Amino acid sequence: MTAVAPRRHGVNRRGPWLAIVYWVVIAITLVPIVYMIAYSFNDAPTNRLTFAWNGFTTYWYANLVNVSGLGSAFVTSVVIAFLAAIVSVAIGLPLALALERYRFPGRGAVNAVVFADIAAPSIVVGSASLSFFLSIGLGTGFLTVLLTHVAFDVAYVVVVLRGRIAGTSRALEEAAGDLGATPFQAFRLVTLPLLAPGMLAAGLLALAMSIDDYVITSFVAGPAVTFPLFVYGAAKAGMPPQVLCFGTLVFAVGLLVALLNGALNRRLSRTRG
């Protein structure tokens, strides 16, 4: 009698296509970043980006702000992004707590507005924002860019924080109340530390979305020039290599912050464990 080999369960044999698609997607994602980093060190004799490799140089990093308007545009973008992230988290935290923990009239409508803000195309958000500012007589500029960025950042902040809040038990807050803490003390000493990693992640997401936004900003910027607007305008006449330098620095800082956030989350997980 021929022995039949036992059937192995849980083994899913697939062809190579899934791996191929995976690496193609990774390559498409990484190629522009690798190009940006590498060519920020390329010696361009014409002071404009070129695909020809002319040798390694750090000249562009040493002369970051030698391009008229580039430094101020980058500073404007960074200031707006940080302010938008801070304000968005300040607004989004109580809104996320209310939506996740309480039932109140209009809760469904607020949920719908949050997700509609995420789903709405950028061109719709930009044109609607411009129409609103014009209707109330508010001239476009720095303030309108900031207000618009806060408006679309809040929705993403709420979604991120709701996920964090959903995974947080209220037992510690109730225990703090039993020990005599006021609601504000319980919120400050218990709730906020528990939600801190989520707040940081939400703030970083808002910062990233704000600093690289072009479409919505182009509607409401007026005389204000942000980094994406400057890059788009400079691309028509030939882009200076310093643009790649700024992009590389932003990428490096973002990567460092993401790694630090991951390390903080792992440390908090070990502490709770």
C-alpha contacts under 8 A as a table, 3 or more apart, distances in Angstrom:
res1	aa1	res2	aa2	distance
8	R	11	V	6.41
14	R	18	L	7.89
15	G	18	L	7.12
16	P	19	A	5.48
16	P	20	I	6.20
17	W	20	I	4.95
17	W	21	V	6.08
18	L	21	V	5.23
18	L	22	Y	6.13
19	A	22	Y	4.97
19	A	23	W	6.23
20	I	23	W	5.31
20	I	24	V	6.11
21	V	24	V	5.08
21	V	25	V	6.19
22	Y	25	V	5.32
22	Y	26	I	6.29
23	W	26	I	4.91
23	W	27	A	5.99
24	V	27	A	5.06
24	V	28	I	6.15
25	V	28	I	5.14
25	V	29	T	6.21
26	I	29	T	5.11
26	I	30	L	6.08
27	A	30	L	5.11
27	A	31	V	5.75
28	I	31	V	5.64
28	I	32	P	7.47
29	T	32	P	6.74
29	T	33	I	7.44
30	L	33	I	5.19
30	L	34	V	6.03
31	V	34	V	5.14
31	V	35	Y	6.04
32	P	35	Y	5.03
32	P	36	M	6.04
33	I	36	M	5.05
33	I	37	I	6.26
34	V	37	I	5.26
34	V	38	A	6.00
35	Y	38	A	5.22
35	Y	39	Y	5.83
36	M	39	Y	5.53
36	M	40	S	6.06
36	M	244	L	5.50
36	M	245	C	7.88
36	M	247	G	7.33
36	M	248	T	6.69
37	I	40	S	5.37
37	I	41	F	7.30
37	I	244	L	6.95
37	I	245	C	7.45
37	I	248	T	5.62
38	A	41	F	5.78
38	A	42	N	7.01
39	Y	42	N	4.69
39	Y	53	W	7.91
39	Y	241	P	7.70
39	Y	244	L	7.29
40	S	60	W	7.19
40	S	241	P	5.99
40	S	242	Q	7.08
40	S	244	L	5.13
40	S	245	C	5.26
40	S	248	T	7.63
41	F	56	F	5.47
41	F	57	T	5.07
41	F	58	T	5.69
41	F	59	Y	7.81
41	F	60	W	7.27
42	N	53	W	6.19
42	N	54	N	6.18
42	N	55	G	5.74
42	N	56	F	5.22
42	N	57	T	5.92
43	D	53	W	7.30
43	D	54	N	5.19
43	D	55	G	5.34
43	D	56	F	5.93
43	D	57	T	5.57
43	D	59	Y	7.87
44	A	47	N	5.39
44	A	48	R	6.25
44	A	49	L	6.59
44	A	50	T	6.85
44	A	54	N	6.48
44	A	241	P	7.69
45	P	48	R	7.67
47	N	240	P	5.81
47	N	241	P	6.75
48	R	238	G	5.64
48	R	239	M	5.37
48	R	240	P	4.58
48	R	241	P	6.00
49	L	238	G	6.88
49	L	239	M	5.71
49	L	240	P	5.94
49	L	241	P	5.54
50	T	53	W	7.66
57	T	60	W	7.51
58	T	61	Y	5.49
58	T	62	A	6.46
59	Y	62	A	5.10
59	Y	63	N	6.22
60	W	63	N	5.03
60	W	64	L	5.82
60	W	241	P	6.54
60	W	242	Q	5.53
60	W	245	C	7.03
61	Y	64	L	5.18
61	Y	242	Q	6.93
61	Y	245	C	6.23
63	N	66	N	5.41
63	N	242	Q	7.69
64	L	67	V	7.32
64	L	71	G	7.43
64	L	242	Q	5.57
64	L	245	C	7.36
64	L	246	F	7.70
65	V	68	S	7.23
65	V	70	L	6.38
65	V	71	G	5.05
65	V	242	Q	7.82
67	V	70	L	5.66
67	V	71	G	7.46
67	V	240	P	7.60
67	V	242	Q	7.70
68	S	71	G	7.48
69	G	72	S	5.46
69	G	73	A	6.04
69	G	230	F	7.81
70	L	73	A	5.15
70	L	74	F	6.19
70	L	227	F	7.16
70	L	230	F	6.83
70	L	243	V	7.91
71	G	74	F	5.19
71	G	75	V	6.21
72	S	75	V	5.05
72	S	76	T	6.07
73	A	76	T	5.08
73	A	77	S	6.28
73	A	225	V	5.43
73	A	226	T	4.58
73	A	227	F	4.81
73	A	230	F	6.63
74	F	77	S	5.12
74	F	78	V	6.23
74	F	226	T	6.25
74	F	227	F	4.75
75	V	78	V	5.10
75	V	79	V	6.07
76	T	79	V	5.24
76	T	80	I	6.09
76	T	225	V	7.30
76	T	226	T	5.69
76	T	227	F	7.45
77	S	80	I	5.24
77	S	81	A	5.95
77	S	210	S	7.78
77	S	211	I	5.49
77	S	226	T	4.97
77	S	227	F	5.76
78	V	81	A	5.05
78	V	82	F	6.13
78	V	211	I	6.33
79	V	82	F	5.33
79	V	83	L	6.13
80	I	83	L	5.20
80	I	84	A	5.86
80	I	142	F	7.93
80	I	145	V	7.69
80	I	146	L	5.74
80	I	210	S	7.44
80	I	211	I	7.55
81	A	84	A	5.10
81	A	85	A	6.02
81	A	146	L	7.95
81	A	149	H	7.92
81	A	206	A	7.50
81	A	207	L	4.92
81	A	208	A	7.47
81	A	210	S	5.04
81	A	211	I	5.26
82	F	85	A	5.11
82	F	86	I	6.18
82	F	207	L	6.04
83	L	86	I	5.21
83	L	87	V	6.09
83	L	146	L	7.51
84	A	87	V	5.26
84	A	88	S	5.81
84	A	146	L	6.16
84	A	147	L	7.71
84	A	149	H	6.09
84	A	150	V	4.96
84	A	153	D	7.38
84	A	206	A	7.19
84	A	207	L	7.05
84	A	210	S	7.26
85	A	88	S	5.11
85	A	89	V	6.15
85	A	150	V	7.27
85	A	153	D	7.32
85	A	203	G	5.06
85	A	204	L	7.25
85	A	206	A	5.10
85	A	207	L	5.22
85	A	210	S	7.98
86	I	89	V	5.36
86	I	90	A	6.19
86	I	203	G	6.77
87	V	90	A	5.00
87	V	91	I	6.17
87	V	150	V	6.76
88	S	91	I	5.19
88	S	92	G	5.65
88	S	150	V	5.53
88	S	151	A	7.82
88	S	153	D	6.07
88	S	154	V	4.82
88	S	157	V	6.75
88	S	203	G	7.56
88	S	206	A	7.43
89	V	92	G	4.87
89	V	93	L	5.72
89	V	154	V	7.04
89	V	157	V	6.29
89	V	199	M	6.74
89	V	202	A	7.05
89	V	203	G	6.16
90	A	93	L	5.81
90	A	94	P	7.45
91	I	94	P	6.28
91	I	95	L	6.55
91	I	154	V	6.98
92	G	95	L	5.04
92	G	96	A	5.82
92	G	154	V	5.55
92	G	155	A	7.46
92	G	157	V	5.73
92	G	158	V	5.01
92	G	161	L	7.73
93	L	96	A	5.18
93	L	97	L	6.20
93	L	157	V	7.76
93	L	158	V	6.76
93	L	161	L	6.78
93	L	199	M	7.81
94	P	97	L	5.03
94	P	98	A	6.09
95	L	98	A	5.13
95	L	99	L	6.16
95	L	158	V	6.85
96	A	99	L	5.16
96	A	100	E	5.98
96	A	158	V	5.07
96	A	159	V	7.44
96	A	161	L	6.14
96	A	162	R	5.33
96	A	165	I	7.88
97	L	100	E	5.28
97	L	101	R	5.79
97	L	102	Y	7.66
97	L	162	R	7.07
97	L	165	I	7.10
98	A	101	R	5.56
98	A	102	Y	5.29
98	A	103	R	7.77
99	L	102	Y	6.00
99	L	103	R	7.31
99	L	107	R	6.70
99	L	111	N	7.60
99	L	162	R	7.82
100	E	162	R	6.16
100	E	165	I	7.14
100	E	166	A	6.90
103	R	107	R	6.74
104	F	107	R	5.63
105	P	108	G	7.97
106	G	109	A	5.14
106	G	110	V	6.29
107	R	110	V	5.15
107	R	111	N	6.24
108	G	111	N	5.07
108	G	112	A	6.19
109	A	112	A	5.01
109	A	113	V	6.23
110	V	113	V	5.08
110	V	114	V	6.25
111	N	114	V	5.17
111	N	115	F	6.39
112	A	115	F	5.35
112	A	116	A	5.90
113	V	116	A	4.97
113	V	117	D	6.08
114	V	117	D	5.28
114	V	118	I	6.69
114	V	155	A	5.07
114	V	158	V	7.85
115	F	118	I	5.06
115	F	119	A	6.12
115	F	155	A	7.00
116	A	119	A	4.98
116	A	120	A	5.79
117	D	120	A	5.40
117	D	152	F	6.42
117	D	155	A	6.39
118	I	152	F	7.28
118	I	155	A	6.40
118	I	156	Y	7.04
120	A	124	V	6.54
120	A	125	V	6.67
121	P	124	V	5.34
121	P	125	V	6.51
122	S	125	V	5.08
122	S	126	G	6.02
122	S	215	V	6.28
122	S	216	I	5.73
123	I	126	G	5.08
123	I	127	S	6.05
123	I	215	V	6.44
123	I	216	I	6.31
124	V	127	S	5.31
124	V	128	A	5.94
125	V	128	A	5.21
125	V	129	S	5.99
125	V	216	I	6.57
126	G	129	S	5.18
126	G	130	L	6.19
126	G	215	V	7.07
126	G	216	I	4.25
126	G	217	T	7.03
126	G	218	S	7.74
126	G	219	F	5.43
126	G	220	V	6.98
127	S	130	L	5.10
127	S	131	S	6.16
127	S	216	I	7.75
127	S	219	F	6.37
128	A	131	S	5.12
128	A	132	F	6.20
129	S	132	F	5.11
129	S	133	F	6.24
129	S	148	T	6.76
129	S	219	F	7.94
129	S	220	V	7.21
130	L	133	F	5.24
130	L	134	L	6.15
130	L	140	T	7.94
130	L	219	F	6.16
130	L	220	V	5.60
131	S	134	L	5.20
131	S	135	S	6.05
132	F	135	S	5.09
132	F	136	I	6.46
133	F	136	I	5.41
133	F	137	G	6.18
133	F	138	L	5.10
133	F	139	G	6.97
133	F	140	T	7.36
133	F	144	T	7.52
134	L	137	G	5.01
134	L	138	L	5.91
134	L	139	G	6.95
135	S	138	L	7.74
138	L	144	T	7.91
139	G	144	T	7.66
139	G	222	G	7.83
140	T	143	L	7.29
140	T	144	T	5.48
140	T	145	V	7.58
140	T	220	V	5.44
140	T	221	A	5.71
140	T	222	G	4.79
140	T	223	P	7.41
141	G	144	T	5.51
141	G	145	V	6.32
141	G	220	V	6.72
141	G	221	A	4.85
141	G	222	G	4.89
141	G	223	P	5.72
141	G	224	A	5.09
142	F	145	V	5.28
142	F	146	L	6.27
142	F	221	A	6.62
142	F	224	A	5.67
143	L	146	L	5.10
143	L	147	L	6.15
144	T	147	L	5.08
144	T	148	T	6.04
144	T	220	V	6.05
144	T	221	A	6.92
145	V	148	T	5.22
145	V	149	H	6.11
145	V	217	T	6.07
145	V	220	V	5.79
145	V	221	A	5.65
146	L	149	H	5.18
146	L	150	V	6.19
147	L	150	V	5.17
147	L	151	A	6.19
148	T	151	A	4.97
148	T	152	F	6.54
148	T	216	I	7.89
148	T	217	T	7.88
148	T	220	V	7.85
149	H	152	F	5.47
149	H	153	D	5.90
149	H	210	S	6.03
150	V	153	D	5.03
150	V	154	V	5.96
151	A	154	V	5.75
151	A	155	A	7.53
152	F	155	A	5.97
152	F	156	Y	7.40
153	D	156	Y	5.50
153	D	157	V	6.28
153	D	206	A	5.25
153	D	209	M	7.37
153	D	210	S	7.53
154	V	157	V	5.00
154	V	158	V	6.10
154	V	206	A	7.80
155	A	158	V	5.20
155	A	159	V	6.44
156	Y	159	V	5.18
156	Y	160	V	6.29
156	Y	202	A	7.31
156	Y	205	L	7.75
156	Y	206	A	7.23
157	V	160	V	5.25
157	V	161	L	6.08
157	V	202	A	4.93
157	V	203	G	7.06
157	V	205	L	7.63
157	V	206	A	6.88
158	V	161	L	5.21
158	V	162	R	5.93
159	V	162	R	5.24
159	V	163	G	6.49
160	V	163	G	5.39
160	V	164	R	6.62
160	V	198	G	6.83
160	V	201	A	7.65
160	V	202	A	5.81
161	L	164	R	4.97
161	L	165	I	6.02
161	L	195	L	7.72
161	L	198	G	5.75
161	L	199	M	6.60
161	L	202	A	6.81
162	R	165	I	4.98
162	R	166	A	5.94
163	G	166	A	5.21
163	G	167	G	6.62
164	R	167	G	5.40
164	R	168	T	6.59
164	R	195	L	6.66
164	R	198	G	5.77
165	I	168	T	5.10
165	I	195	L	7.01
166	A	169	S	7.78
168	T	194	L	7.41
169	S	172	L	7.04
170	R	173	E	5.27
170	R	174	E	6.23
171	A	174	E	5.10
171	A	175	A	6.06
172	L	175	A	4.94
172	L	176	A	6.14
172	L	190	V	6.98
173	E	176	A	5.05
173	E	177	G	6.33
173	E	186	A	5.66
173	E	187	F	7.34
173	E	190	V	6.19
173	E	191	T	6.88
174	E	177	G	4.99
174	E	178	D	6.24
175	A	178	D	4.97
175	A	179	L	6.30
176	A	179	L	5.09
176	A	180	G	6.59
176	A	181	A	5.45
176	A	186	A	5.90
176	A	190	V	7.80
177	G	180	G	5.20
177	G	181	A	4.76
177	G	182	T	6.31
177	G	183	P	7.01
177	G	186	A	6.74
178	D	181	A	7.22
181	A	184	F	7.88
181	A	185	Q	5.61
181	A	186	A	5.84
182	T	185	Q	5.08
182	T	186	A	6.13
183	P	186	A	5.10
183	P	187	F	6.12
184	F	187	F	5.02
184	F	188	R	6.07
185	Q	188	R	5.07
185	Q	189	L	5.79
185	Q	190	V	7.84
186	A	189	L	5.34
186	A	190	V	5.29
186	A	191	T	6.60
187	F	190	V	5.55
187	F	191	T	4.64
187	F	192	L	6.04
188	R	191	T	6.19
188	R	192	L	5.46
188	R	193	P	7.62
189	L	192	L	6.49
189	L	193	P	6.68
190	V	193	P	5.76
190	V	194	L	6.42
191	T	194	L	5.24
191	T	195	L	6.20
192	L	195	L	5.08
192	L	196	A	5.81
193	P	196	A	5.04
194	L	197	P	7.37
195	L	198	G	5.31
195	L	199	M	6.09
196	A	199	M	4.98
196	A	200	L	6.13
197	P	200	L	5.09
197	P	201	A	6.18
197	P	261	N	7.31
197	P	264	L	7.63
197	P	265	N	6.56
198	G	201	A	5.03
198	G	202	A	6.01
199	M	202	A	5.06
199	M	203	G	5.96
200	L	203	G	5.05
200	L	204	L	6.10
200	L	261	N	7.70
201	A	204	L	5.16
201	A	205	L	6.20
201	A	261	N	7.60
202	A	205	L	5.11
202	A	206	A	6.20
203	G	206	A	5.08
203	G	207	L	6.04
204	L	207	L	4.94
204	L	208	A	6.07
205	L	208	A	5.16
205	L	209	M	6.15
206	A	209	M	5.18
206	A	210	S	6.06
207	L	210	S	5.20
207	L	211	I	6.07
208	A	211	I	5.38
208	A	212	D	6.43
209	M	212	D	5.77
209	M	213	D	6.08
210	S	213	D	5.40
211	I	227	F	7.73
211	I	228	P	7.93
212	D	227	F	7.71
212	D	228	P	6.14
213	D	216	I	6.68
213	D	217	T	6.36
213	D	228	P	6.78
214	Y	217	T	5.22
214	Y	218	S	5.89
214	Y	228	P	5.57
214	Y	229	L	6.30
215	V	218	S	5.36
215	V	219	F	7.08
216	I	219	F	5.62
216	I	220	V	7.03
217	T	220	V	5.42
217	T	221	A	5.52
218	S	221	A	5.59
218	S	222	G	7.82
218	S	229	L	7.00
219	F	222	G	7.58
221	A	224	A	5.15
221	A	225	V	6.81
222	G	225	V	7.97
225	V	229	L	5.98
225	V	230	F	6.33
226	T	229	L	5.29
226	T	230	F	6.18
227	F	230	F	5.07
227	F	231	V	6.16
228	P	231	V	5.09
228	P	232	Y	6.21
229	L	232	Y	5.21
229	L	233	G	6.25
230	F	233	G	5.15
230	F	234	A	5.98
231	V	234	A	5.03
231	V	235	A	6.01
231	V	239	M	7.25
231	V	243	V	7.14
232	Y	235	A	5.26
232	Y	236	K	7.11
233	G	236	K	5.80
233	G	237	A	7.63
234	A	237	A	5.59
234	A	238	G	6.01
234	A	239	M	5.22
234	A	240	P	7.56
235	A	238	G	4.98
235	A	239	M	4.78
236	K	239	M	7.58
239	M	243	V	7.20
240	P	243	V	5.99
241	P	244	L	5.49
241	P	245	C	6.77
242	Q	245	C	4.83
242	Q	246	F	6.30
243	V	246	F	5.26
243	V	247	G	6.25
244	L	247	G	4.93
244	L	248	T	6.01
245	C	248	T	5.07
245	C	249	L	6.22
246	F	249	L	5.14
246	F	250	V	6.20
247	G	250	V	5.14
247	G	251	F	6.13
248	T	251	F	5.06
248	T	252	A	6.07
249	L	252	A	5.07
249	L	253	V	6.13
250	V	253	V	5.23
250	V	254	G	6.04
251	F	254	G	5.09
251	F	255	L	6.04
252	A	255	L	5.15
252	A	256	L	6.15
253	V	256	L	5.08
253	V	257	V	6.15
254	G	257	V	5.17
254	G	258	A	6.11
255	L	258	A	5.10
255	L	259	L	6.21
256	L	259	L	5.16
256	L	260	L	6.20
257	V	260	L	5.03
257	V	261	N	6.04
258	A	261	N	5.03
258	A	262	G	6.17
259	L	262	G	5.07
259	L	263	A	6.19
260	L	263	A	5.03
260	L	264	L	6.11
261	N	264	L	5.02
261	N	265	N	6.19
262	G	265	N	5.13
262	G	266	R	6.25
263	A	266	R	5.15
263	A	267	R	6.16
264	L	267	R	5.06
264	L	268	L	6.15
265	N	268	L	5.12
265	N	269	S	6.11
266	R	269	S	5.01
266	R	270	R	6.23
267	R	270	R	5.18
267	R	271	T	6.14
268	L	271	T	4.96
268	L	272	R	6.18
269	S	272	R	5.24
269	S	273	G	6.06
270	R	273	G	4.91
